Amino acid sequence: MKALVLAGGSGTRLRPITHTSAKQLVPVANKPVLFYGLEAIRDAGIIDVGIIVGETAAEIEAAVGDGSAFGIHVTYIRQEAPLGLAHAVLIAQDYLADEPFVMYLGDNLIIGGIASLVEEFRRTTTDALILLTKVDNPSAFGVAELGAEGRIIRLVEKPQDPPSDLALVGVYMFGTAVHEAVRAIKPSARGELEITEAIQWLVDGGREVASHLVEGYWKDTGRLADMLETNRHLLESIEPAIHGSVDADSSIVGRVVIEEGASLVRSTVRGPAIIGRGTTLVDTYVGPFTSIFHSCEIERTEIEYSIVLERATIRGIGRIEDSLIGRDVEVVPSAALPKAHRLMLGDHSRVSVATTSGT
């Protein structure tokens, strides 16, 4: 059995972070989202992994390499344009050959992995197994309507009037019949070959398509709120470890990881939280559900329920929360008069500025 991992999307919902970085490499709990999926695939006993890449191919390839660091063998497959999930299957047919496979969206995360689900699929003769979960906003997803014994009746992509609250999770398992399906369908109104339509083609043709309701935690990390929530869930299960330096005037409370080379000076970290390699905290408070990545410098600041990417610098800022701070970002107070906010922001940025009452 092989795996097909989709890592070619542009990540428009996470701009401006994804203007310069692949969305699949944004870290949660100080590990890129993509790595969780690759580890889940390996833990399910799958070694041969094809990764669909697009404009951010160089960055993905630099991060993953040949896959040996994960215990897998990686083959990169270039998708010239984001033409849909079914299009990814179409262009990967030569790689997948006549083997069943798992298709895993690189910005999705299932806590607990997929090993039992892969084993379930291997034991059956179904042509496809799709994972479903109940959501509050089914119009934002592909939605399934089920019949008896969980059989798929109908799949609809982002419906205005959803037939159920069961959304497709970004992990699918297919037999070889899906290759005929993706060749048979036509592009949707948005110009993409939709995987929901390919699965519907299988259903309409009398093929056996099963479903599994995911009881555990799943998240598509394509938006800021989803990134922060996923970060929170992952941090709740970290094992405390102190590998960096913590001076006598600093304190650590709760489940906290201080990675090698990190330094705390007159600072407090209240977990669950993780402080990355080479990061320095001075006169700073880090609150729960915060991940600070490698080589950051934070001074005289409070930060909570946030993700800070590598080499960011934050100095003299009162309090930050519910935030994603990008790579090499500098956030510092203005020393010049007149006192004013001075901003240089990329496209699609969003800034919430705390003001004093009456202003």
C-alpha positions in Angstrom: 0.0 0.0 0.0 1.2 3.5 -0.9 0.4 7.0 0.3 -0.3 10.2 -1.6 0.3 13.4 0.4 -1.0 16.6 -1.0 1.3 19.5 -0.3 0.8 21.8 -3.2 -1.8 24.2 -2.0 -1.1 28.0 -1.8 -2.7 28.6 1.6 -4.7 31.7 0.8 -6.5 31.6 4.2 -3.2 31.9 6.1 -1.8 34.9 4.2 0.5 36.8 4.6 2.4 33.9 6.3 2.0 31.7 3.3 3.1 34.4 0.8 6.7 33.3 1.7 6.2 29.8 3.2 4.3 26.6 2.5 1.2 26.3 4.6 2.0 22.7 5.4 5.3 23.7 7.1 3.7 26.2 9.5 4.5 24.6 12.9 2.0 23.6 15.6 3.5 22.6 19.0 6.9 23.4 17.3 6.5 20.8 14.5 5.4 21.5 10.9 1.8 20.2 10.3 3.1 18.1 7.4 5.4 16.1 9.6 2.5 14.8 11.7 0.9 13.4 8.6 4.1 11.7 7.4 4.6 10.2 10.8 1.0 8.9 10.9 1.5 7.3 7.5 4.8 5.7 8.6 3.1 4.4 11.9 0.4 2.8 9.7 3.1 0.7 8.1 3.2 2.6 4.8 6.7 3.3 3.5 6.3 4.5 -0.1 5.0 8.0 -0.1 4.3 10.3 -3.1 4.1 14.0 -2.3 2.3 16.3 -4.6 4.1 19.7 -4.7 3.4 23.0 -6.4 4.9 26.5 -6.2 6.5 25.7 -2.8 8.1 22.5 -4.0 11.7 23.7 -3.1 10.7 24.4 0.5 8.8 21.1 0.9 11.7 19.1 -0.6 14.2 20.9 1.6 12.2 20.1 4.8 11.3 16.5 4.0 14.3 15.4 1.8 14.2 11.8 0.7 12.0 10.8 3.7 14.7 8.8 5.5 14.4 11.1 8.6 10.8 9.8 8.9 11.5 6.2 8.0 9.8 6.5 4.6 10.8 6.7 0.9 9.5 9.9 -0.8 8.8 10.5 -4.5 7.9 14.1 -5.5 5.2 14.7 -8.1 4.8 18.2 -9.5 1.4 19.6 -10.0 1.7 22.6 -12.3 -1.5 24.3 -11.0 -3.9 23.6 -8.1 -6.5 21.9 -10.2 -8.2 19.8 -7.5 -7.7 16.8 -5.3 -8.9 14.4 -8.0 -6.4 16.0 -10.4 -3.6 15.1 -7.9 -4.7 11.4 -8.1 -4.8 11.7 -11.9 -1.2 12.9 -12.3 0.0 10.4 -9.7 -1.4 7.3 -11.5 1.9 6.1 -12.8 3.4 6.3 -9.3 0.5 4.6 -7.6 0.3 1.9 -10.3 -2.0 -0.9 -9.2 -1.7 -0.5 -5.5 -4.3 0.7 -3.0 -3.3 4.0 -1.4 -4.1 6.5 1.3 -4.5 10.1 0.2 -3.6 12.5 3.0 -4.0 16.3 2.8 -0.8 17.8 4.1 -2.4 20.5 6.2 -4.8 18.2 8.0 -4.1 16.5 11.3 -5.8 13.6 13.1 -4.6 13.1 16.7 -4.2 9.4 17.3 -3.1 8.6 13.7 -4.6 6.4 11.1 -3.1 3.0 11.7 -6.3 1.3 12.7 -8.1 2.8 9.8 -5.5 1.6 7.3 -5.8 -1.9 8.8 -9.6 -1.7 8.5 -9.3 -0.8 4.8 -6.7 -3.6 4.2 -9.1 -6.2 5.6 -11.9 -5.2 3.2 -12.6 -5.3 -0.5 -14.1 -1.8 -0.6 -13.2 0.5 -3.4 -12.9 3.5 -1.1 -13.1 4.4 2.6 -13.8 8.0 3.5 -13.5 9.5 6.9 -16.3 11.7 8.2 -16.7 14.0 11.2 -19.6 16.1 12.6 -19.0 19.8 12.1 -21.0 23.0 13.0 -20.4 24.6 9.6 -20.9 21.8 6.9 -21.2 24.4 4.1 -17.5 24.9 4.3 -16.7 21.3 3.5 -17.5 18.4 1.3 -20.5 16.8 2.9 -21.8 13.2 2.9 -25.3 11.9 3.0 -25.4 8.3 4.4 -27.8 5.4 4.0 -28.1 2.1 5.8 -25.0 0.7 7.4 -23.1 3.9 6.7 -23.1 3.5 2.9 -22.6 6.7 1.0 -25.7 7.9 -0.9 -24.5 11.4 -2.0 -21.5 13.7 -1.7 -21.8 17.4 -2.2 -18.9 19.9 -2.2 -19.5 23.0 0.0 -23.3 22.9 -0.3 -25.4 25.9 0.5 -28.1 23.5 1.9 -26.1 20.7 3.4 -27.8 17.3 3.5 -26.1 16.4 6.8 -23.5 17.7 9.3 -21.0 15.1 8.2 -17.9 16.6 6.6 -15.2 14.7 4.8 -11.9 14.6 6.7 -8.8 15.2 4.6 -7.8 11.5 4.6 -9.1 9.0 2.1 -8.3 5.4 1.2 -8.7 4.1 -2.3 -8.5 1.0 -4.4 -7.5 1.1 -8.1 -11.0 1.9 -9.3 -10.6 5.6 -8.4 -8.2 6.0 -11.4 -11.1 5.3 -13.7 -13.2 7.7 -11.7 -10.8 10.7 -11.9 -10.5 10.2 -15.7 -14.3 10.1 -16.1 -15.3 13.3 -14.3 -15.2 16.9 -15.6 -13.9 20.1 -13.9 -16.3 21.7 -11.5 -17.6 25.3 -11.7 -14.4 26.4 -9.9 -12.3 24.7 -12.6 -11.1 21.8 -10.4 -11.4 18.0 -10.5 -13.3 17.4 -7.3 -12.5 14.3 -5.3 -16.1 14.3 -4.1 -17.3 14.0 -7.6 -14.9 11.1 -8.2 -16.2 9.3 -5.2 -19.8 10.0 -6.3 -18.9 8.4 -9.7 -17.9 5.3 -7.8 -21.1 5.3 -5.8 -23.3 5.8 -8.9 -21.4 3.0 -10.7 -22.3 0.5 -7.9 -18.8 0.5 -6.4 -18.4 -0.2 -2.7 -17.7 3.0 -0.8 -17.6 2.8 3.0 -17.4 5.5 5.6 -15.9 5.8 9.1 -16.9 8.4 11.6 -13.8 9.9 13.3 -14.5 10.1 17.0 -11.2 11.8 17.9 -9.7 15.1 17.1 -9.3 16.2 13.5 -8.6 19.6 12.1 -7.9 21.3 8.8 -5.3 23.8 9.8 -5.9 26.2 6.9 -7.1 29.2 9.1 -5.6 31.0 12.0 -8.3 30.0 14.5 -7.8 26.3 13.4 -4.0 26.6 13.8 -4.3 28.0 17.3 -6.9 25.3 18.3 -4.7 22.5 17.0 -1.7 23.9 18.8 -3.8 23.9 22.0 -4.8 20.3 21.6 -1.2 19.1 20.9 0.2 21.1 23.8 -2.2 19.4 26.2 -0.4 16.1 25.7 3.3 17.2 25.8 5.7 15.7 28.3 7.5 18.3 30.4 11.2 18.6 29.7 13.8 21.2 30.6 16.9 21.1 28.3 17.7 24.8 28.2 18.8 27.2 30.9 16.4 28.7 33.5 17.9 31.3 35.9 17.0 31.6 39.6 14.6 34.5 39.0 12.5 32.5 36.4 9.7 30.1 37.1 8.1 27.3 35.2 4.5 26.2 36.0 2.7 23.2 34.6 3.5 21.2 31.4 6.4 23.1 29.7 9.1 22.0 27.3 12.3 24.2 27.2 14.3 22.9 24.2 18.1 22.8 24.0 19.8 26.2 23.9 16.8 28.1 25.0 17.3 30.6 27.9 14.9 32.1 30.5 16.0 35.3 32.3 13.6 36.7 34.9 10.8 35.1 33.0 7.8 32.9 33.7 6.4 30.2 31.5 3.0 28.8 32.4 2.1 25.6 30.5 1.2 23.9 28.5 3.8 25.7 26.4 6.9 25.0 24.4 10.0 27.2 24.0 12.1 26.3 21.0 15.9 25.8 20.5 18.0 28.9 20.9 15.1 31.1 22.0 15.7 33.8 24.6 13.1 35.1 27.0 14.0 38.1 29.2 11.5 39.7 31.6 8.7 37.9 29.8 5.6 36.0 30.6 4.6 33.1 28.3 1.0 31.9 29.1 -0.8 28.6 28.3 -1.1 27.2 24.8 1.8 29.1 23.4 4.4 27.7 21.1 7.6 29.7 20.4 9.8 28.3 17.7 13.5 28.4 17.3 15.9 31.3 17.7 13.4 33.9 18.8 14.1 36.9 21.1 11.3 38.0 23.4 11.8 40.8 26.0 9.4 42.7 28.4 6.3 41.1 26.8 3.4 39.0 27.8 2.2 36.4 25.2 -0.5 33.7 25.5 -2.5 31.3 23.2 -0.2 32.1 20.3 2.3 30.7 17.8 5.6 32.4 17.2 7.7 31.3 14.2 11.5 31.1 14.0 13.8 34.1 14.4 11.0 36.5 15.5 11.9 39.4 17.8 9.3 40.9 20.2 10.4 43.6 22.6 8.5 45.9 25.0 5.0 44.9 23.8 2.5 44.9 26.6 0.4 41.8 25.8 -0.1 39.6 22.8 -2.8 36.8 22.6 -4.6 34.8 19.9 -1.8 35.6 17.4 0.4 34.0 14.8 3.8 35.8 14.5 5.7 35.0 11.3 9.3 34.2 10.6 11.9 37.0 11.1 9.1 39.4 12.2 10.2 42.3 14.5 7.6 43.7 16.8 9.0 46.6 18.9 7.6 49.9 20.4 8.2 53.2 18.6 10.7 55.5 20.3 10.2 58.4 18.0 7.8 61.3 18.5 5.0 61.8 17.8 3.9 58.6 19.5 2.1 56.5 16.8 1.7 53.0 15.5 4.1 52.5 12.6 3.3 49.4 10.5 4.7 47.6 7.5 2.3 44.9 6.7 2.1 42.4 3.9 -1.0 41.7 1.7 -4.0 40.1 3.5 -2.6 41.0 7.0 -4.9 41.5 9.9 -3.9 43.6 12.9 -5.9 44.3 16.1 -4.5 47.2 18.1 -5.3 47.7 21.7 -6.2 51.3 22.5 -6.7 53.2 25.7 -10.3 54.1 26.7 -11.6 57.2 25.1 -9.3 57.1 22.1 
